[in-house]
Amino acid sequence: MVKQVVTTICFVLFHCIISYWAFMSSCSIHSSPKISIIPAIARYFGTKGRYEDVNTYLIDDLLVTNNSLVTLPSSKCSEIHLTAIIRHGTRYPTSKNIQKMREFYDLVVRDATGNLNCLSEIKSQWKMWYTDDMDGRLVDKGRADHRHLAQRLIKWFPSLLTEDNVRNGRVKLITSSKHRCVNSTIAFREGLMKGLSIKVELEPAVNDALMRYFDQCERFVKEVENNKSALEEVKRFNEGPEMKRVMEKMADRLEVPYASITDDSVEAAFFLCAYEFTIHDLNSPWCQLFDKVDAQVMEYAGDLKQYWKRSYGHDINSKSSCILFHDLFHRLDQVVAQINSDGALSEAVTVQVGHAETLLPLLTLLDLFKDDIPLSSTNFATQKNRIFRSGNIVPYAANLLVVLYKCPEGIRMGARLNEKSLTLPGLADPVPMYEDVKKRYRALLEGCDQETEGLEMSWKLIGQKVWEP
């Protein structure tokens, strides 16, 4: 009898200990900043995701390059030019999203009564530290994103990113006027100087005509930016059964009325999880308000918005980037002409720093990441294997690298996205002849739905100086 009682007590104690450690492991991550554990839902953060979660080999070493992801031409070829179009680094939320996050935090602290393991930690330990003045500004992690990228590009292109090219003005930096882009560009310059062990004046130029073309495209502003019906599919999805289920589950976990939770509420909670991780490398208790299915729904909602506002949803989305497309090929043509005439190259490297909204329309114009069936409010279930995933395409510090090579047979062109080779649609060779690339995009090169005056203005603006905060 005594033996049976002892056995029962031991069994109960064992399960109590297991339950205690399960609770502690689920709650202690946020309060122990030295521990970095990637949230289970991090892969679904979309445009709020880290660059190194796309290229996971960087998690252990931020300066390593992975040659297995890149296809090079013959060893008889030599690099002659690089254009890098880069998204700014990791940033704070915008003031608009900070307001949503604050309202949701207040609701949780005021009304939530659920027994979720880490709800008590949110209510007693986590403080709303985001302030309106942060408003999309670059964080320290974002500066590091660009410093490290610059150092990796030196490894990728050692014959182009050289001290001689920097000192002789053959490396140019161009940026959007937004502070997060300016500061990303300055951080890139710091990484370049450190990687080359030099100190040279290299002044960035501000050019919103190129890097924020979407603000200056009247048709885009009218038909998409200021047109609520342009995002009707996004609205329908946010009012649909998948999002409704996420909202109900959130309300159940917090034990608040269903009417208290809206699509803005769950988006705010998702942002709280994402930003805590991307800014501070923390798996915060906010992440535990979502399971995998919830996160997939949230990712799809974000992708749907990018698809209809910046990509294949409307023709003008991609056409708005024609000015940047023409700027790129104008520069490449100049390089080819200089090589063919045995002249000196005026630009070995051009670095252009902008936004996700700068890159995504251009990639769409190039016909990349296009699914056979368009994303819509009703096909979430059948789009789980979609190509269009904004988190893989334009995470923080996303980059499109366009490289020209001088080969015995002529000039070739390679393209990489996020340091991985791209094969352009309609071209079987991953490093095709440059003339074949121009033939593939002939229709766009001959005419694009943008004003030529804007393009001429953008080239004139290249020489503008930019302030340094």
DAKAKA-V263474 format. One line per field, one symbol per residue. ss: DSSP state (2 for helix, 1 for strand, 0 for the rest). phi: phi as a letter, one per 30 degrees, with the letter a starting at -180 (. if undefined). burial: 1 if it has 9 or more other C-alpha atoms within 8 Angstrom, else 0. A space follows every 50 residues. Layout:
# DAKAKA-V263474
ss = ???
phi = ???
burial = ???
This chain:
# DAKAKA-V263474
ss = 02222222222222222222222222222220000000000222022200 22200222200000002220000000011111111110001000222222 22222222222000000022222200000002220001022222222222 22222200000022222000111110002222222222222222220000 00001102222022220222222220022222222222002222222222 22220002220022222222222222222200002222200222222222 22222222220000222220022222222222222222220000000011 11110222222222200000000000000000000000022220000011 11111110011111111001110000000000122222220222220000 0222222222200000000
phi = .dddddeddddddeddddddddddddcddddbddccbdedcddcdidcdd ddddcdddddadcdccddcbccdeddcbdbabcccbdedebddddddddd ddddedddddcdbdceecdddddccdcdcdbeddgiddceddddedddde ddddddbddcdbdddddciccbcbbdddeddedddddedddddddchbbb dbddccadecdbeddcceddeddbecceddcdddedddcddddedddddd ddddhbeeddccdddddddddedddedddciccddddddbcddedddddd ddddddddcbbdebededdddeddededddddddddddddchddddbdbb cbcbbeddddddddddichcddcedbdccedccdcdddbeddcbdeiebc ccbcbcbedkccbcbbchibdccdeibdddbddeddddddceedddabdb dddddddddddedddbdbd
burial = 00000000000000000000001001101100100101001111111111 11111011100010000001000000101111111111111111101111 11011011100101000111111000000001011111101111111111 11110011011100110011111111100111111111111111110000 01011111111111001001111110100110110111110011011101 11111101001010111111111111111011111110110001111111 11111111111111001111111111110001001101100000101111 11111111111111111101000011100100000001111011111111 11111110001111111110111100100111110111001000100101 0001101100110001000
